[in-house]
Amino acid sequence: MAPNRKLLYKADVNRMYDDRYQASQAEKKERLFIRPSRQRKMKNAKWFAVGMGIDLPFCIILLILLTIGTIMMFSASYAFAYYTQGDSYYYLIRQLIFIAIGIVVMGAASFFNYNKLHKVAPLVLVFAYVCLLIVLVLPAGEGGVKRWIPLGMFNIQPSEIAKLAIILFFAHWASKYYDKMRLAKFSVLPGVVIFGSIAMLLFLEPHYSGIVIIGMLTVLMLYIGGMKTKYLLIGGIILIGVVLMLAVTGGLSYAMSRMDGWGQALEYTSEEMWQTTWQTRNSLYAIGSGGLWGLGLGQSRQKYLYLPEPQNDFIFAIVVEELGLIGATIILLIFALLIWRGITLSLRAKDKFGKLLGIGLTSQIGIQVVLNILVITDWLPNTGISLPFFSYGGSSLIMLLGQMGIVLSISRTANIERQ
């Protein structure tokens, strides 16, 4: 009897589907049970591989700086903390709390889609203006200045918010009008209006170091955004004229008082000037006594109430005293690595906004490091510029870590090989 062709065809089809099912099940079993290590690698890659996760080298460099900075902040502060607060660990405990908050903020920012900041950039700028106005109506702090908004455990410094707002807004503006940034009305005009208004509010606090940093960030963002070089020269001439006019009319009385003794810290001209240059002079003593290799970790002499508030703006002088020129140079090289890596990631971003935003946020670190070193070595007047990740302070540290989180967010889409 001849076989039924329809039945044979049906059997072949069923066998084919059965073979495919068995193969799919075998593949699934292999994926689920036989090769778990590969699955873990794939999962980890989503965290750290560029294009899928945060940039591991940038993250490691940042954590190294933060660790060294915390150790040095404690070493510089414990004597002053014991004398003023009765607890050697006072500043360390608070700084660790700030770091914990900052790391949480950084982690959240690294998972946040930075492109959404494109739309809210003007709102962040408005918020910065509101904070700068609020601080002016609050009671003056030590020295008659108005720079902080009290918020429980720590104070908010509106100038830190203004730094982020300037970078964010001009990254938004320049990426939106990139083809028109060579025109003065799209580059110079918004720069003058926004920086001029913020500088005026900071002038009323007064906070001149904030004006300098925000001014440098404004110029940087406009220049990398496409502004012509000739406008920089014209702006520099106008700025010098404004400063001279304010100096003649007495509008810079507070700034001029901070410049008293600049470059004369080691010269005795009068008893009053000797007291004025006390902090800078002891900073130079600390740097000089550190020598090549330093006195050793924790062995600083100047932190024992000679250098006022050594945990703040002049902390790097204690770093040089304890770790020497070699240790200080290594720390500066780590800062340079962080800035180089951040700019590299930013240049590989897939959109103009990401490029400008990442370069601005990373450059802020470099600007503050350079200015801080110039101040503690008396190359610039003592204007109160903190050292990122080293100086004690809540709002500054949390803001910086949050901004580094944005850079890590940019690294998720950066077009760069995993290292």
Secondary structure, DSSP 8 states (H G I E B T S, - for coil): ----HHHHHHHHHHHHHHHHHHHHHHHHHIIIII-HHHHHHHHHHHHHSBTTB--HHHHHHHHHHHHHHHHHHHHHHHHHHHHHHS-TTHHHHHHHHHHHHHHHHHHHHHHS-GGGHHHHHHHHHHHHHHHHHHHHHS---GGG----EEETTEEE-HHHHHHHHHHHHHHHHHHHSGGGTTSHHHHHHHHHHHHHHHHHHHHHTT-HHHHHHHHHHHHHHHHHTT--HHHHHHHHHHHHHHHHHHHHHTTTHHHHHHHTTTT-TT--S-HHHHHHTHHHHHHHHHHHHHTTT-S-TT--STTTTTSSSTTTTTHHHHHHHHHHHHHHHHHHHHHHHHHHHHHHHHHT-SSHHHHHHHHHHHHHHHHHHHHHHHHHTTSS-------TTTS--HHHHHHHHHHHHHHHHHHTT------
